[in-house]
Amino acid sequence: MPRFTAADLAEASGLSEQTTRRFFRALGFPDAGDERRYTPDDRDVLVTLTEAVRESDVDLATAVRLVRAVGQNVARMSDWQVAALASRAEQLQESPQASAETPRLDGTQRIAEQVSDALQQVLVHSWRRHLDAAISRLDADPGADELGQTSRITVGFADLVNFSALSNELDTNRVGELVEIFEARCGDVVAGYEGRLIKTLGDSVLFVAADPPRGMDIACSLIDVIGSDSRLPDVSIGVATGAVVTRLGDVFGPPVNLAARLTALARRNRVLIDDATAAALPAGVFETRKLTARPVRGFGLVEPVAVRRL
């Protein structure tokens, strides 16, 4: 139950009111002004975080960055989970065993409460596992700079073919189902080859791998899995290798842009790669073939390389 103002939380934590408001904006919550919009849990979290800053080497600026990372990702995660719970609530409402019609909101809330403790445990556990993995990557990449922000990796884009036109012909539920299936298939394949799914953009995904062979294993497996799924459109994939900058969980740099350009050039259920990726592929595992040079925005004339797994 909301009981506190931002000034109350500032007094409890020992922070300035301005910094208090900054923390909650970083979490993705609107500024409450002078209204009593904060709960005892809000107060306790802020006090705990403030104490952690005072007792550790983390400064306020870093703490705000950490909080923003949590807020942005948990917001998307919550929307995703509510959509899944609401879908299940609708299934139960339509089942013959349903004794009475239950509003979707009530049904979703009931199921959310049933699995709340389990999801909290999964969230904390997965965060710790991913945090350990991210820390281990700081020393695992010999090409990383001193700050661990720039590294040489293989980047891939996978894009559903003609998805925009298809989405105009389908109802919204069917479009949502296709996107969810696509993201799930991509996530499983990328994780299976020790890659990382950086982000999803509806009908496309961006992934990275430590080296070209693993990047190509991911790309070719995505072709196999998605291209053979009758529920999904075909897919085209572009892959490039080089130095990228990692910031805020995303990657930036010429290889990212080139991979996106190659995806646009690739035929359905085909993979196009750049010279750097092709040069690092083991002989006898992949077959490569250079295509006619063509102008690529931002890169001039580029000779894409078609590749397939033998």
C-alpha positions in Angstrom: 0.0 0.0 0.0 1.6 3.4 -1.0 2.4 5.4 2.1 5.5 7.4 1.3 6.6 10.4 -0.7 10.0 10.7 -2.4 11.0 13.0 0.4 10.1 10.3 3.0 12.3 7.8 1.1 15.2 10.3 0.9 15.1 10.8 4.6 15.0 7.0 5.3 17.9 6.3 3.0 20.0 9.4 3.6 20.1 10.2 -0.1 19.0 13.5 -1.6 15.5 13.7 -2.9 16.9 14.3 -6.4 18.9 11.1 -6.2 16.0 9.2 -4.8 13.8 10.2 -7.8 16.7 9.3 -10.1 16.9 5.7 -8.8 13.2 5.1 -9.4 13.3 6.7 -12.9 16.2 4.3 -13.6 14.0 1.4 -12.6 11.5 2.6 -15.2 8.9 4.1 -12.9 7.4 7.6 -13.4 8.2 10.5 -11.1 5.5 10.6 -8.4 6.1 14.2 -7.6 5.0 15.0 -4.0 2.3 12.2 -4.0 2.5 9.3 -1.6 3.2 6.7 -4.3 5.9 4.6 -2.6 5.4 1.5 -0.5 7.4 0.1 2.4 9.0 -2.3 -0.1 10.2 0.6 -2.2 11.7 2.2 1.0 13.4 -1.1 2.0 14.9 -1.7 -1.4 16.3 1.9 -1.6 17.7 1.7 1.9 19.4 -1.7 1.2 20.9 -0.4 -2.1 22.1 2.7 -0.4 23.8 0.7 2.3 25.4 -1.5 -0.3 26.9 1.5 -2.0 28.3 2.9 1.2 29.8 -0.5 2.2 31.3 -1.4 -1.2 33.4 0.0 -4.0 30.3 0.8 -6.1 29.6 4.5 -6.4 26.3 6.2 -7.0 26.8 6.6 -10.8 27.5 2.8 -11.1 24.6 2.0 -8.9 22.3 3.9 -11.1 23.6 2.1 -14.2 23.1 -1.3 -12.4 19.5 -0.3 -11.4 18.7 0.9 -15.0 19.9 -2.5 -16.4 17.5 -4.3 -14.0 14.6 -2.0 -14.7 14.7 -2.1 -18.4 15.1 -5.9 -18.6 12.6 -6.8 -15.9 10.0 -4.6 -17.5 10.2 -6.5 -20.7 10.4 -9.8 -18.9 7.3 -9.0 -16.9 5.3 -8.1 -20.1 6.4 -11.4 -21.6 5.4 -13.4 -18.6 2.0 -11.7 -18.2 1.3 -12.5 -21.8 2.1 -16.2 -21.2 0.0 -16.3 -18.0 -2.9 -14.5 -19.7 -2.8 -17.0 -22.5 -3.0 -19.9 -20.0 -5.8 -18.2 -18.1 -7.8 -18.0 -21.4 -7.2 -21.7 -22.0 -8.5 -22.6 -18.6 -11.5 -20.3 -19.0 -12.4 -22.1 -22.2 -11.9 -25.6 -20.9 -14.9 -27.9 -20.2 -13.8 -28.2 -16.6 -14.2 -24.4 -16.0 -17.0 -24.0 -13.5 -17.8 -20.4 -14.2 -16.5 -17.7 -16.4 -13.5 -15.9 -14.8 -12.3 -12.6 -16.1 -8.9 -12.8 -17.7 -7.4 -10.3 -15.3 -8.5 -12.4 -12.3 -7.4 -15.6 -13.8 -4.0 -14.2 -14.7 -3.5 -12.7 -11.2 -4.4 -16.1 -9.6 -1.9 -18.0 -11.7 0.8 -15.4 -11.1 0.3 -15.7 -7.4 0.6 -19.5 -7.7 4.0 -19.4 -9.4 5.3 -16.2 -7.8 7.8 -17.8 -5.4 9.1 -20.2 -8.0 9.6 -17.4 -10.6 11.5 -15.3 -8.0 13.8 -18.2 -7.3 14.3 -18.8 -11.1 15.0 -15.0 -11.5 17.7 -14.8 -8.8 19.3 -18.2 -9.8 19.5 -17.3 -13.6 20.8 -13.8 -12.8 23.7 -15.3 -10.7 24.5 -17.8 -13.4 24.5 -15.2 -16.1 26.5 -12.8 -14.0 29.2 -15.5 -13.4 29.3 -16.2 -17.1 29.6 -12.5 -18.0 32.5 -12.1 -15.5 34.3 -15.1 -16.9 34.1 -13.7 -20.4 36.3 -10.7 -19.3 39.4 -13.0 -19.2 38.2 -15.5 -21.8 38.6 -13.2 -24.8 42.3 -12.5 -25.6 41.2 -9.8 -28.0 39.4 -7.7 -25.4 40.7 -4.3 -24.5 41.8 -3.3 -21.0 38.3 -2.3 -20.0 36.7 -5.4 -21.5 34.4 -3.2 -23.6 35.8 -4.1 -27.1 36.4 -7.6 -28.3 36.6 -9.6 -31.6 33.6 -11.8 -32.0 31.3 -13.2 -34.7 28.0 -11.4 -35.1 24.9 -12.8 -36.8 21.4 -11.5 -37.8 18.6 -13.9 -38.5 15.5 -12.4 -40.2 12.2 -13.9 -41.1 11.5 -13.5 -44.9 8.5 -11.3 -45.9 7.3 -11.2 -42.3 5.8 -7.7 -42.7 3.6 -8.8 -45.6 2.6 -11.9 -43.8 1.7 -10.1 -40.6 -0.8 -8.0 -42.5 -2.7 -11.1 -43.5 -2.8 -12.7 -40.0 -4.7 -11.8 -36.9 -2.7 -10.3 -34.0 -2.8 -13.6 -31.9 -1.3 -15.5 -34.8 1.4 -12.9 -35.3 2.3 -13.0 -31.7 2.4 -16.8 -31.7 4.8 -16.7 -34.7 7.1 -14.2 -33.0 7.2 -16.3 -29.8 8.0 -19.5 -31.6 10.7 -17.8 -33.6 12.4 -16.3 -30.5 12.1 -19.6 -28.7 13.7 -21.5 -31.5 16.5 -19.0 -31.9 17.2 -18.8 -28.2 17.5 -22.6 -28.0 19.8 -22.9 -30.9 22.1 -20.0 -29.8 22.4 -21.3 -26.3 23.1 -24.8 -27.6 26.2 -23.6 -29.3 27.4 -21.4 -26.4 26.4 -18.2 -28.2 24.5 -15.3 -26.8 21.2 -13.9 -28.0 21.7 -10.2 -27.7 18.3 -8.9 -28.7 15.1 -9.7 -30.6 13.4 -7.2 -32.9 10.1 -9.0 -33.6 11.0 -10.7 -36.9 14.7 -10.7 -36.4 17.3 -11.6 -33.8 20.9 -10.5 -33.2 23.3 -13.1 -31.8 27.0 -13.4 -31.1 29.5 -16.2 -30.9 33.1 -16.4 -29.6 34.5 -17.4 -33.0 33.4 -18.0 -36.7 33.0 -21.8 -36.5 30.5 -21.5 -33.6 28.8 -18.6 -35.3 28.4 -20.7 -38.4 27.1 -23.6 -36.4 24.4 -21.3 -35.0 23.5 -19.9 -38.4 23.3 -23.2 -40.1 21.3 -24.8 -37.3 18.9 -21.9 -37.4 18.3 -22.6 -41.1 17.7 -26.2 -40.3 15.3 -25.6 -37.4 13.3 -22.6 -38.7 13.4 -23.5 -42.3 11.9 -26.9 -41.5 9.1 -25.5 -39.2 5.9 -25.2 -41.3 4.5 -22.7 -38.8 7.3 -20.2 -39.6 8.3 -18.3 -42.7 11.7 -18.9 -44.2 14.7 -17.2 -42.7 17.8 -15.3 -44.1 21.0 -14.9 -42.1 24.0 -12.6 -42.4 27.2 -13.2 -40.4 30.3 -11.0 -39.9 33.4 -11.1 -37.7 35.4 -8.3 -36.2 35.8 -5.9 -33.3 32.7 -4.7 -31.5 31.9 -2.6 -28.5 29.7 -4.0 -25.8 27.6 -1.5 -23.9 24.4 -1.9 -21.9 24.0 -5.5 -23.0 24.2 -4.6 -26.7 26.9 -4.8 -29.3 28.0 -2.0 -31.7 30.5 -1.8 -34.5 31.1 -2.5 -38.2 30.5 -6.2 -38.0 27.0 -5.7 -36.6 26.1 -3.3 -39.4 27.7 -5.6 -42.0 25.9 -8.7 -40.7 22.6 -6.8 -41.0 23.4 -5.7 -44.6 24.3 -9.3 -45.6 21.0 -10.5 -44.1 19.1 -8.2 -46.5 21.1 -9.7 -49.4 20.7 -13.3 -48.4 18.2 -15.6 -50.2 15.6 -17.5 -48.1 17.1 -20.2 -46.0 20.6 -19.2 -46.9 23.6 -17.7 -45.0 25.9 -15.0 -46.3 29.2 -14.2 -44.5 32.1 -11.8 -44.9 35.7 -12.5 -45.8 36.9 -12.4 -42.1 34.4 -15.1 -41.2 35.1 -17.3 -44.2 38.9 -17.2 -43.6 38.5 -18.6 -40.1 36.2 -21.6 -41.1 37.8 -25.1 -40.9 38.3 -26.9 -44.2 36.1 -29.9 -44.8 33.4 -28.7 -42.4 31.9 -25.7 -44.4 31.7 -25.0 -48.1 32.1 -21.4 -49.2 31.5 -19.6 -52.5 32.2 -16.0 -53.3 29.3 -14.1 -55.0 29.4 -11.2 -57.4 30.5 -7.9 -55.7 27.6 -5.5 -55.0 27.3 -2.1 -53.4 26.6 -2.3 -49.6 25.5 0.8 -47.9 28.3 2.0 -45.6 30.8 -0.5 -46.9 31.2 0.2 -50.7 31.6 -2.8 -52.9 31.4 -6.1 -51.0 31.8 -9.7 -52.2 29.4 -11.7 -50.1 30.4 -15.3 -49.4 27.7 -18.0 -49.5 28.3 -20.8 -47.1 26.8 -24.1 -46.2 27.7 -26.9 -43.7 28.9 -30.1 -45.4 
